[in-house]
Amino acid sequence: MTASMAAKEFGGRVHVVNNQRISVTQYQSVADAVEMAKKGYSGKHIKDKLERDKLESSIYIMVNDLKYLKKGGRITTAGALIANVMNLKPVLQIQGDKLDAYAKCRGIKSAKETMIAAMHRDFDERFKEYVDKKQMSLLYAYSDMPSGDVDQWKKEIERAFPGFKVRGEALSLSIGCHIGPGSLAIACSKITE
């Protein structure tokens, strides 16, 4: 709302895009906007294209420690305690503007396998048309992890998706502050042209 109000001060030269992207998928939208600007597209044209493709992305996030979800009031103290004792690693999904529970996994290895399988399913079904046309980016993210663990996650994704260039970033603060350190994510985003 504030950005839209501020944009009015620039007489149509500034456009605010609301394409419901967050974290690494939002980064992809910025990269796409830069490429379209280099091709000479107008700001309005870029905005319209990015908003047209707003639901063409997917993120799966493994939460490493539930105490941060508990602190934020998203789960109960008892739920967090039981999950941590049982080594449960919830996998959440973001599809468009919705954050939902996806799976409960026992341990990090199982959570990684679950996220990679979910992305394969998205590539084989939901995004097949874009994958076939080479219009899908593959991304990973993490929150406060040792670089060796991050590199290992990237290698696992590269093995699971040969032929894809995989790019990664730290999870945005808007996500990281809710899920805490040690979390991993895999994401995809349609490349808007």
Disulfide bonds with the S-S distance in Angstrom:
none
